[in-house]
Amino acid sequence: MPPGSKAGTVGAMPDQIVDLSAQQLRDKLVAREVSAREVVTAHLERIAAVDGAVNAVVTRTPEAALQRAAALDDALVRNGTPVGPLHGLPIVHKDLVLTAGVRTTFGSPAFADHVPDTDDLIVTRMRNAGSIMLGKSNTPEFGAGSHTFNPVFGATRNPWDLDRSCGGSSGGAAVAVACGMAALADGSDLGGSLRNPPAFCGVVGLRPSVGRVPETGPMATRVRLSVLGPVARTVGDCALLLGAIAGPHALAPTALGEPGAGFLPPLQPVDRPLRVAVSPDLGDLPLHPHIRAVFEALVPVLDGLGWEVERAVPDLAGADGAFETIRAWNTATRHRALSPARRVMLKQTIQDEAARGETLSAADLATAFQTETRLVHGAASFFGRHDLFLCPATQVPAFPIGQEWVTEIDGRTMGSYIEWMRICSRITVLAVPSLSLPIGFTPDGLPVGVQLVAAHGADRLVLRAGAQLEAALALSLRPPVEALAARGS
């Protein structure tokens, strides 16, 4: 009998374990129907079988994971209660967050051998909640661009079509969760990194309200565009991880004050008809015809839920310029301290953006920040009239993996490696929560996602509404892991 299991129970088979939702798995762990050691072993076996094909978990910590699992099993037997809401759940951390004693490369050859001696706050909070780290998930270099490839580990492939991109920058996280290699994963989002990869990979991602998940780094009092958040297979699982990582912190003065425990599932259905605004293209963005078709097919489903649907768009005038100016300033600020030898090792798109950021004047920044403020105020007014705003999570389906970025959409040329993500980056500027939820497939079987957006602070609403929509759609979202295992062996 596995240690930590109840007498008379039979441990779940490995494939059954990894195919469970995080909530189901947590319940079985707490009931001692399965041990944390069994759970970790099953997920390590799935990584060994599948990751050779997709390349998502790029640094692995199997021995430490098994030791941690044994300690959690023993603690549950000894105390009779779980360590926290993530008790025994195997997770991966994005290779942009610091993990003490575990290689953290930022996907950059300039930091290929970097091993930090401290954990980022999100890592500490997940561990305190009972999680078990299996390793680090792949990311583009310094998270720049929505295509997960870098010179250190190579490219991460889409599990639905290995010749396609998984998106980015939380691409390794989305692939690991989609393939059952981890129950949950953390990610980060500047211009769409918690929305684009989940949409490409058929999982769920949440860009929380600015301030919902605290950050304590050197720019913690100023950074508003970049946030941390959860990646999971279901909306309820997203809520589970958000509940562990959200909440105030003494070193994050701009963090929202609501405790994270208030977001833990179960998610109750919204008890009234929601006022929903929808737009497939934010009024003027180019859109691949397959994305438009899947999005338009969603509207009758919203009607079927009893939601009041209207065609409307928040004020987004100037959002592109504000986002791109602030992003360039952030990039320059982040890399200014690097030595010349390290700076020349960065990919050219980062060097170019940092160079642009260094040319910005105080007037340029003032204009961008004033535009940002105006748009945030406008969003507050918009969400006074509408409960939710829905638009696609990407403007294109997953694109060929050999292509660095999308250069054309529906006949319109894209001018930069981030322009094709404007359906996400415009929402970023509003500082609001956005849930990326799978809603269907293209004719060739690639997942398509929608953004559910609400007022700043209304993270619980997007989760509750997302869970209702998820149940109404009832999609089968398991990629062909058996074929992946055959390719990875």
C-alpha positions in Angstrom: 0.0 0.0 0.0 1.5 3.4 -0.9 2.5 5.5 2.1 -0.2 8.0 3.1 -3.0 6.0 1.5 -6.0 4.7 3.5 -6.2 1.1 4.3 -8.4 -0.7 1.8 -8.0 1.9 -1.0 -6.4 1.3 -4.3 -4.1 3.9 -5.8 -5.2 5.5 -9.1 -3.5 4.5 -12.3 -1.0 7.1 -13.6 -3.0 8.1 -16.7 -6.1 8.6 -14.5 -4.2 10.7 -12.1 -2.7 13.1 -14.7 -6.1 13.5 -16.4 -7.8 14.7 -13.3 -8.5 18.4 -12.8 -6.5 20.0 -10.1 -9.5 20.3 -7.9 -10.4 16.6 -8.3 -6.8 15.7 -7.6 -6.6 17.9 -4.5 -9.8 16.3 -3.1 -8.4 12.8 -3.6 -5.1 13.8 -2.0 -6.9 15.3 1.0 -9.1 12.3 1.4 -6.0 10.1 1.2 -7.4 8.2 -1.8 -4.0 8.8 -3.5 -0.7 9.8 -2.1 1.4 12.8 -3.1 4.1 10.4 -4.0 1.9 8.6 -6.5 0.7 11.9 -7.9 4.2 13.2 -8.5 5.4 9.9 -9.9 2.5 9.8 -12.4 3.3 13.4 -13.6 7.0 12.7 -13.9 6.1 9.6 -16.0 3.9 11.8 -18.2 6.8 14.3 -18.6 9.2 11.5 -19.5 6.7 10.2 -22.1 5.5 13.4 -23.7 8.0 16.2 -23.2 10.4 14.9 -25.7 7.9 15.9 -28.4 6.8 19.3 -27.0 9.8 20.6 -25.0 7.8 22.4 -22.3 9.5 21.5 -19.0 13.0 22.5 -19.6 14.6 22.3 -16.1 13.4 19.4 -13.9 13.6 18.7 -10.2 12.3 15.1 -9.8 14.3 14.1 -6.7 13.3 17.3 -4.8 9.7 16.8 -5.9 9.6 13.2 -4.5 11.1 14.3 -1.3 8.6 17.1 -1.0 5.7 14.7 -1.8 6.9 12.3 1.0 7.0 15.2 3.5 3.5 16.3 2.5 2.1 12.7 2.8 3.7 12.4 6.3 2.3 15.8 7.4 -1.2 14.8 6.3 -1.1 11.6 8.2 0.4 13.3 11.2 -1.9 16.4 11.3 -5.0 15.1 9.6 -5.3 18.4 7.6 -3.7 19.6 4.3 -0.9 22.1 4.3 -3.0 24.4 2.1 -5.3 24.6 -0.9 -2.6 23.3 -3.3 -1.7 20.4 -1.0 0.2 17.8 -3.1 -0.4 19.3 -6.5 2.5 19.1 -9.0 3.2 22.4 -10.6 5.8 24.1 -12.9 7.1 27.6 -12.5 7.8 29.8 -15.5 11.5 30.2 -16.2 11.1 34.0 -15.6 10.4 33.6 -11.8 13.2 33.1 -9.4 13.5 29.7 -7.7 16.1 29.3 -5.0 18.7 26.7 -5.9 17.0 25.9 -9.2 18.3 27.1 -12.5 16.5 30.2 -13.8 17.7 31.3 -17.2 15.0 33.8 -18.4 15.4 31.9 -21.7 18.6 33.9 -22.3 22.1 32.8 -23.1 23.2 35.7 -20.9 21.8 33.8 -17.9 22.1 30.2 -19.1 23.8 29.1 -15.8 22.0 31.4 -13.4 20.9 29.8 -10.1 19.2 32.3 -7.8 19.5 32.1 -4.0 16.0 33.4 -3.3 12.4 32.6 -4.4 10.0 35.1 -5.9 7.0 35.8 -3.8 4.7 33.8 -6.1 6.9 30.7 -5.6 6.9 31.1 -1.9 3.1 31.5 -1.8 2.5 28.4 -4.0 4.9 26.3 -1.8 3.2 27.6 1.4 -0.1 26.5 -0.1 1.2 22.9 -0.5 2.4 22.8 -4.1 5.2 20.5 -5.4 7.6 21.9 -8.0 8.4 19.6 -10.9 10.6 22.1 -12.7 10.6 25.2 -14.9 8.5 25.9 -17.9 9.9 27.3 -21.2 9.5 30.9 -22.2 10.8 33.2 -25.0 13.9 35.2 -24.0 12.9 37.5 -21.1 9.3 36.8 -22.1 9.6 39.0 -25.2 7.2 37.9 -27.9 4.3 35.5 -28.1 6.2 32.5 -29.5 8.1 30.3 -27.0 11.6 29.7 -28.3 15.0 30.7 -27.1 18.7 29.9 -27.7 19.0 28.0 -24.4 16.3 25.4 -24.7 14.9 25.7 -28.2 11.2 25.9 -29.2 8.2 24.6 -27.3 5.7 22.9 -29.7 1.9 23.1 -29.7 0.5 19.7 -28.4 -2.4 19.9 -30.9 -0.1 20.2 -33.9 3.7 19.9 -33.3 4.4 22.0 -36.4 2.7 25.0 -34.7 3.6 27.6 -32.1 2.2 27.2 -28.6 2.2 31.0 -28.2 4.0 32.9 -25.4 5.4 34.0 -23.2 3.8 31.5 -20.9 3.9 28.8 -23.6 5.7 26.1 -21.7 3.2 26.6 -18.8 0.2 26.2 -21.2 1.7 23.1 -22.9 2.7 21.4 -19.6 -0.9 21.8 -18.2 -2.6 20.8 -21.5 -0.5 17.6 -21.7 -1.1 16.6 -18.1 2.6 17.1 -17.2 1.5 19.5 -14.4 -1.7 20.1 -12.6 -1.2 23.8 -12.5 1.3 26.4 -13.7 2.1 30.0 -13.0 2.5 32.5 -15.8 3.0 36.2 -16.4 1.3 38.6 -18.9 2.4 41.9 -20.4 0.8 41.9 -23.8 -1.1 38.7 -23.8 1.1 36.0 -22.3 -1.6 34.5 -20.0 -4.2 34.7 -22.8 -2.4 33.8 -26.1 -0.8 30.5 -25.0 -3.9 29.1 -23.3 -5.9 30.0 -26.5 -3.4 28.3 -28.7 -3.2 25.2 -26.4 -6.8 24.7 -25.3 -6.4 25.6 -21.6 -7.5 28.4 -19.3 -5.4 31.4 -18.3 -6.3 34.4 -16.2 -4.7 37.8 -16.4 -5.8 39.2 -13.0 -6.6 42.8 -12.2 -3.5 44.9 -11.8 -2.6 44.6 -8.1 -4.4 41.3 -7.5 -1.3 39.2 -7.4 1.4 41.3 -5.6 4.9 41.8 -7.0 7.8 43.0 -4.8 10.6 43.6 -7.4 12.5 46.8 -8.0 9.6 48.3 -10.1 6.8 47.1 -7.8 5.4 50.5 -7.2 5.2 51.4 -10.9 4.7 48.3 -13.0 1.1 48.2 -14.1 1.2 46.5 -17.5 2.8 43.2 -16.3 1.0 40.8 -14.0 1.4 37.3 -12.6 -1.5 34.7 -12.8 -2.6 31.1 -13.2 -2.7 28.6 -16.0 -5.0 25.6 -15.6 -7.2 23.2 -17.5 -10.4 24.5 -16.0 -11.8 27.8 -14.8 -12.2 26.3 -11.3 -8.6 25.2 -11.3 -7.6 28.8 -12.2 -9.6 30.0 -9.2 -7.8 27.5 -7.0 -4.4 28.8 -7.9 -5.5 32.4 -7.8 -6.7 31.8 -4.3 -3.2 30.7 -3.3 -1.2 33.5 -4.9 -3.5 36.6 -4.5 -3.7 38.9 -1.6 -1.9 41.9 -0.1 1.7 42.0 0.9 3.7 44.5 3.0 6.3 45.0 0.3 3.7 45.6 -2.4 2.0 48.9 -1.6 -0.1 48.9 -4.7 -1.5 45.4 -4.2 -5.3 45.0 -3.7 -6.3 44.3 -0.2 -8.7 41.4 -0.6 -7.4 38.1 0.8 -6.7 35.4 -1.8 -8.8 32.8 0.0 -11.9 34.6 -1.2 -11.2 33.4 -4.8 -11.0 29.7 -3.9 -13.7 27.4 -5.5 -16.4 26.4 -5.7 -17.5 29.1 -8.1 -21.2 29.9 -7.7 -23.1 30.7 -10.9 -24.0 34.3 -11.5 -27.5 34.7 -10.2 -28.7 37.3 -12.7 -28.6 37.9 -16.5 -25.3 39.5 -17.4 -25.0 42.6 -19.6 -22.4 41.5 -22.1 -20.7 43.6 -24.8 -19.0 41.7 -27.6 -16.7 42.6 -30.5 -14.7 40.2 -32.7 -12.1 42.7 -33.7 -12.2 45.7 -31.3 -13.6 47.7 -34.2 -10.6 47.8 -36.5 -8.2 44.9 -36.0 -7.5 42.4 -38.7 -8.8 38.9 -37.8 -8.2 35.5 -39.3 -11.5 34.2 -40.8 -11.4 31.0 -38.7 -11.1 33.1 -35.5 -14.0 35.3 -36.5 -16.2 32.3 -37.4 -15.6 30.6 -34.0 -16.2 33.8 -32.1 -19.5 34.5 -33.9 -20.7 31.0 -33.2 -20.3 31.8 -29.5 -22.9 34.6 -29.5 -25.9 32.2 -29.6 -24.4 30.3 -26.6 -24.3 33.6 -24.7 -28.0 34.2 -25.6 -28.8 30.7 -24.4 -27.3 31.5 -21.0 -29.8 34.3 -20.7 -27.1 37.0 -21.0 -28.0 40.3 -22.6 -25.7 40.7 -25.6 -24.8 44.0 -27.3 -22.2 44.9 -29.9 -20.0 47.5 -28.2 -16.3 48.3 -27.5 -14.6 50.2 -24.7 -12.7 53.4 -25.6 -9.3 52.2 -26.8 -8.1 55.3 -28.7 -4.4 55.6 -28.2 -4.0 52.3 -26.4 -1.4 51.0 -29.0 0.9 54.0 -28.6 0.6 54.0 -24.8 1.3 50.3 -24.5 4.2 50.3 -26.9 5.8 53.3 -25.3 5.5 52.0 -21.8 6.7 48.6 -22.9 9.8 50.0 -24.5 10.5 52.1 -21.4 10.1 49.0 -19.2 12.5 47.0 -21.5 15.1 49.7 -21.4 14.9 50.0 -17.6 15.1 46.2 -17.1 18.2 45.7 -19.2 20.1 49.0 -18.4 22.1 47.3 -15.7 23.4 44.5 -17.9 27.0 44.6 -18.9 27.7 45.3 -22.6 28.9 41.7 -22.9 25.5 40.4 -21.8 23.4 43.0 -23.7 24.9 41.9 -27.0 23.8 38.3 -26.2 20.1 39.3 -26.2 17.9 38.6 -29.2 17.7 41.5 -31.7 14.1 42.3 -31.0 14.9 43.0 -27.3 18.0 45.0 -28.2 15.9 47.1 -30.6 13.1 47.7 -28.1 15.6 48.6 -25.4 17.3 51.1 -27.7 13.9 52.7 -28.5 13.1 52.9 -24.8 16.4 54.7 -24.2 15.4 57.4 -26.7 12.1 58.2 -25.0 11.7 61.7 -23.5 9.9 62.7 -20.3 7.2 64.1 -22.6 6.8 60.8 -24.4 6.3 59.0 -21.1 4.0 61.6 -19.7 1.8 61.3 -22.8 1.7 57.5 -22.5 0.9 57.6 -18.8 -1.8 60.2 -19.4 -3.4 58.1 -22.1 -3.2 55.0 -19.9 -5.0 56.9 -17.2 -7.7 58.2 -19.5 -8.4 54.7 -20.8 -8.5 53.2 -17.3 -11.1 55.9 -16.4 -13.0 55.1 -19.6 -13.1 51.4 -18.8 -14.6 52.1 -15.4 -17.4 54.0 -17.1 -17.8 51.2 -19.7 -18.1 48.5 -17.1 -20.6 50.6 -15.3 -22.9 49.8 -18.2 -21.7 46.3 -19.0 -20.8 43.4 -16.7 -18.5 41.8 -19.3 -16.8 42.4 -22.5 -15.9 39.5 -24.8 -13.5 39.4 -27.7 -11.1 36.8 -29.2 -8.0 35.9 -27.3 -5.9 35.9 -30.5 -6.2 37.4 -33.9 -4.9 34.2 -35.6 -4.8 30.5 -34.9 -1.5 28.9 -33.9 1.0 29.7 -36.6 3.9 27.6 -38.0 6.6 27.0 -35.4 9.4 28.1 -37.8 8.0 31.6 -38.1 9.3 34.0 -35.5 6.2 36.2 -35.4 3.0 36.8 -37.3 3.8 39.2 -40.2 0.4 39.3 -41.9 -3.3 39.0 -40.8 -6.1 38.8 -43.3 -4.1 40.8 -45.9 -2.8 43.4 -43.5 1.0 43.6 -42.9 2.2 43.6 -39.2 4.9 46.2 -38.5 6.5 44.5 -35.5 6.8 41.3 -33.5 4.1 42.6 -31.0 1.6 44.3 -33.3 -0.2 41.0 -34.1 -1.1 40.8 -30.4 -3.1 44.0 -30.1 -6.3 42.3 -29.3 -4.7 41.4 -26.0 -2.3 44.4 -25.5 -5.2 46.9 -25.8 -7.0 45.2 -23.0 -3.7 45.2 -20.9 -3.7 49.0 -20.8 -7.1 49.0 -19.1 -5.7 47.3 -16.0 -8.7 44.9 -15.9 -9.0 41.1 -15.4 -9.2 39.0 -18.6 -9.9 35.3 -18.6 -8.8 33.3 -21.6 -11.2 30.4 -22.2 -11.3 27.8 -25.0 -14.5 28.1 -27.1 -13.9 25.8 -30.1 -11.6 24.7 -32.9 -10.7 25.8 -36.3 -11.6 23.4 -39.2 -8.1 21.9 -38.9 -8.4 21.2 -35.2 -6.5 24.1 -33.6 -8.0 25.5 -30.4 -9.6 29.0 -30.3 -10.0 31.1 -27.2 -12.1 34.1 -26.0 -11.3 36.8 -23.5 -13.9 37.5 -20.8 -13.1 41.0 -19.5 -14.6 42.8 -16.6 -14.0 45.9 -14.4 -10.9 46.3 -12.4 -11.3 44.2 -9.3 -14.0 42.0 -10.7 -11.8 38.9 -11.0 -14.4 36.8 -9.3 -17.0 37.8 -11.8 -14.9 36.7 -14.8 -14.2 33.4 -13.1 -17.9 32.7 -12.2 -19.0 33.7 -15.7 -16.2 31.8 -17.3 -17.2 28.6 -15.4 -20.8 29.0 -16.6 -19.7 29.4 -20.2 -17.2 26.5 -19.9 -20.0 24.3 -18.7 -22.3 25.4 -21.5 -19.7 24.6 -24.1 -18.6 21.3 -22.6 -15.6 21.0 -25.0 -13.3 18.0 -25.1 -9.9 19.6 -24.7 -7.4 16.7 -24.3 -4.6 16.9 -26.9 -3.4 13.6 -28.5 -1.0 12.7 -25.8 -0.6 9.1 -27.0 0.6 10.3 -30.3 2.9 12.8 -28.5 4.3 10.0 -26.4 5.0 8.0 -29.6 6.8 11.0 -31.1 8.7 11.8 -27.9 10.1 8.3 -27.3 
